[in-house]
């Protein structure tokens, strides 16, 4: 049975299965950089809020680009992909269906 990752502030621990439904918790230094979906979404929200509420205003949609790219990268890592596996390409034209979505996603090493 694989270890279960448990987020415990201020550090991360791993619940190591001992059998019979029992687990022992131990700190795992490899998990110090681990992410959770909740943490990634929270960071996205904080970054987007800061950009959208800045004193200097820009195009609102454009202010989401950086936070969104960071969120997608974090979610791809949470999903088990390498850090450089997913990239968003902005304003990619899809001529065959006559549209240009805000982003296209490329996935490598999946």
LUMSENU-447119 format. One line per 5 residues: number of its first residue (from 0); for each residue x, y, z of N, C-alpha, C, O. Coordinates in steps of 0.02 Angstrom, whole numbers. Example, Ala and Ser with C-alpha at 12.3 -4.5 7.8 and 13.67 -1.06 7.14 Angstrom:
REM LUMSENU-447119
0 = 660 -284 390 615 -225 390 660 -165 390 712 -166 423; 642 -112 354 684 -53 357 645 2 394 670 57 402 .
//
This chain:
REM LUMSENU-447119
0 = 43 -59 0 0 0 0 45 62 0 91 65 41; 33 111 -45 75 171 -47 63 216 13 10 214 44; 114 257 28 107 305 82 53 356 64 43 372 5; 20 381 113 -31 432 103 -2 498 125 22 504 181; -3 548 82 25 613 98 -27 654 137 -85 660 115 .
5 = -7 680 192 -51 719 235 -20 788 245 38 793 263; -59 840 232 -34 908 241 -44 928 314 -100 930 339; 11 941 348 9 961 418 51 1024 426 111 1023 412; 21 1078 447 59 1139 458 101 1132 520 78 1102 568; 162 1157 522 196 1196 471 238 1152 425 279 1179 387 .
10 = 231 1087 426 271 1044 383 227 988 356 170 981 376; 255 950 311 217 895 282 239 829 313 297 819 329; 191 785 321 206 719 348 180 667 300 137 680 258; 206 607 307 181 550 269 152 501 319 182 487 371; 94 476 303 64 424 344 87 358 315 69 340 259 .
15 = 127 322 353 155 259 330 111 202 354 100 194 414; 85 161 306 42 107 327 80 54 367 133 32 347; 51 33 424 82 -18 467 44 -84 462 66 -135 489; -13 -83 429 -55 -143 424 -113 -137 471 -112 -95 517; -164 -177 461 -224 -178 503 -256 -109 510 -284 -93 562 .
20 = -250 -68 457 -281 -2 457 -246 48 501 -274 101 515; -185 34 524 -147 79 567 -93 114 527 -65 86 480; -80 176 546 -30 216 511 16 251 561 -5 269 616; 77 260 541 125 299 581 143 361 541 158 356 481; 142 419 573 159 481 538 233 494 546 261 486 600 .
25 = 264 515 491 334 537 495 343 594 446 311 596 393; 388 639 463 402 695 419 443 670 360 487 628 368; 428 695 301 465 675 241 491 739 208 452 778 181; 556 749 210 585 811 183 574 817 109 576 873 82; 562 762 74 549 765 3 483 800 -12 471 821 -68 .
30 = 440 805 38 373 834 27 370 908 44 316 938 38; 424 938 65 422 1008 85 398 1053 28 369 1106 41; 409 1033 -34 387 1073 -91 322 1047 -121 299 1071 -172; 292 997 -89 231 968 -115 174 1018 -113 172 1062 -71; 128 1011 -159 71 1056 -165 7 1018 -155 4 957 -164 .
35 = -44 1054 -136 -111 1026 -135 -153 1068 -183 -135 1125 -199; -208 1040 -206 -252 1078 -251 -277 1140 -214 -280 1194 -243; -295 1133 -151 -320 1190 -113 -268 1245 -108 -284 1304 -115; -205 1226 -97 -151 1276 -93 -140 1310 -160 -130 1371 -162; -143 1272 -214 -132 1300 -281 -188 1349 -299 -175 1403 -325 .
40 = -250 1330 -284 -307 1374 -299 -305 1436 -255 -321 1491 -277; -286 1427 -192 -281 1484 -147 -228 1533 -172 -239 1594 -171; -171 1507 -193 -118 1551 -219 -141 1587 -282 -126 1646 -292; -178 1552 -326 -206 1583 -386 -252 1641 -366 -247 1696 -393; -297 1628 -319 -344 1680 -297 -309 1741 -268 -327 1798 -283 .
45 = -259 1729 -227 -222 1785 -197 -185 1825 -250 -184 1887 -248; -154 1791 -297 -117 1826 -350 -164 1865 -396 -150 1922 -413; -219 1833 -415 -268 1867 -458 -298 1928 -423 -306 1981 -453; -314 1920 -359 -343 1976 -321 -294 2034 -319 -314 2092 -328; -231 2019 -306 -180 2073 -302 -174 2109 -369 -169 2171 -370 .
50 = -174 2072 -423 -167 2103 -489 -229 2143 -508 -224 2196 -538; -288 2116 -492 -350 2149 -511 -367 2209 -467 -407 2252 -487; -338 2212 -408 -353 2269 -364 -295 2318 -359 -294 2360 -314; -247 2313 -404 -190 2359 -404 -213 2430 -419 -264 2441 -451; -174 2478 -396 -189 2549 -407 -187 2565 -481 -229 2603 -506 .
55 = -140 2537 -516 -135 2547 -589 -176 2493 -622 -167 2434 -608; -222 2512 -665 -265 2462 -696 -241 2445 -766 -213 2486 -802; -254 2383 -785 -240 2359 -852 -301 2320 -875 -353 2320 -841; -296 2289 -932 -351 2248 -957 -363 2191 -907 -317 2151 -895; -423 2186 -878 -436 2135 -827 -418 2064 -848 -388 2026 -810 .
60 = -437 2046 -909 -423 1978 -932 -348 1964 -934 -326 1910 -916; -309 2013 -954 -237 2004 -959 -206 1995 -890 -152 1965 -885; -237 2021 -838 -209 2015 -771 -213 1944 -745 -180 1926 -696; -254 1902 -777 -261 1833 -755 -210 1786 -786 -203 1729 -764; -175 1809 -837 -128 1765 -873 -74 1735 -828 -66 1674 -826 .
65 = -38 1776 -792 15 1751 -748 -11 1704 -695 16 1649 -688; -62 1725 -657 -90 1680 -607 -116 1614 -637 -108 1561 -607; -148 1618 -695 -175 1557 -726 -119 1509 -747 -123 1449 -736; -66 1537 -776 -10 1494 -797 23 1461 -737 42 1402 -740; 29 1497 -682 56 1469 -621 11 1414 -593 35 1362 -571 .
70 = -55 1426 -595 -103 1376 -571 -100 1312 -613 -98 1257 -585; -98 1319 -678 -96 1260 -722 -32 1220 -710 -34 1159 -709; 23 1254 -701 87 1220 -688 83 1182 -622 104 1124 -618; 56 1214 -570 49 1181 -505 3 1120 -510 19 1067 -483; -54 1128 -544 -101 1072 -550 -71 1014 -590 -85 956 -575 .
75 = -30 1030 -640 1 976 -678 51 938 -634 57 877 -640; 87 973 -591 134 940 -545 96 899 -494 117 843 -477; 41 925 -468 -1 887 -421 -26 823 -455 -31 771 -423; -41 829 -520 -64 771 -558 -10 722 -576 -24 671 -608; 52 737 -557 106 689 -569 147 701 -631 190 660 -648 .
80 = 135 755 -666 174 770 -726 238 807 -706 241 840 -655; 290 801 -748 351 840 -734 337 915 -735 289 937 -767; 379 953 -701 369 1025 -694 364 1061 -761 328 1110 -767; 399 1036 -811 399 1070 -876 355 1036 -928 364 1046 -988; 307 996 -906 266 956 -952 209 996 -984 192 983 -1042 .
85 = 179 1042 -948 120 1077 -973 136 1150 -984 164 1183 -940; 119 1175 -1043 129 1245 -1059 66 1273 -1090 32 1239 -1129; 49 1334 -1072 -7 1369 -1103 21 1416 -1156 68 1453 -1144; -10 1415 -1215 10 1458 -1270 -49 1506 -1282 -103 1484 -1300; -37 1570 -1271 -91 1620 -1276 -111 1637 -1346 -71 1637 -1393 .
90 = -176 1650 -1353 -205 1675 -1416 -186 1632 -1477 -164 1658 -1528; -195 1567 -1470 -178 1520 -1524 -237 1515 -1572 -293 1498 -1552; -225 1528 -1635 -278 1527 -1686 -293 1455 -1706 -248 1415 -1719; -357 1439 -1710 -380 1375 -1735 -419 1389 -1799 -480 1394 -1799; -382 1396 -1854 -410 1418 -1917 -465 1372 -1942 -514 1395 -1971 .
95 = -458 1307 -1932 -508 1260 -1958 -577 1269 -1928 -627 1251 -1959; -580 1296 -1867 -646 1310 -1838 -657 1385 -1827 -703 1406 -1792; -613 1424 -1858 -620 1497 -1859 -629 1528 -1790 -677 1565 -1777; -582 1512 -1746 -585 1540 -1679 -514 1549 -1652 -466 1520 -1678; -508 1588 -1600 -444 1598 -1567 -456 1598 -1492 -471 1650 -1462 .
100 = -451 1539 -1461 -461 1537 -1388 -405 1574 -1351 -351 1586 -1379; -418 1592 -1290 -368 1627 -1250 -305 1585 -1243 -250 1613 -1242; -312 1520 -1237 -254 1476 -1227 -263 1410 -1264 -318 1385 -1274; -206 1384 -1284 -200 1313 -1304 -153 1283 -1253 -107 1317 -1229; -162 1220 -1237 -118 1187 -1190 -78 1134 -1227 -104 1096 -1267 .
105 = -13 1132 -1212 29 1079 -1239 52 1036 -1180 68 1063 -1127; 54 971 -1190 75 924 -1139 129 880 -1166 120 846 -1217; 186 880 -1133 243 839 -1152 260 793 -1095 247 809 -1037; 289 737 -1110 313 689 -1059 257 666 -1013 268 653 -954; 197 660 -1040 141 638 -999 141 562 -991 97 534 -958 .
//
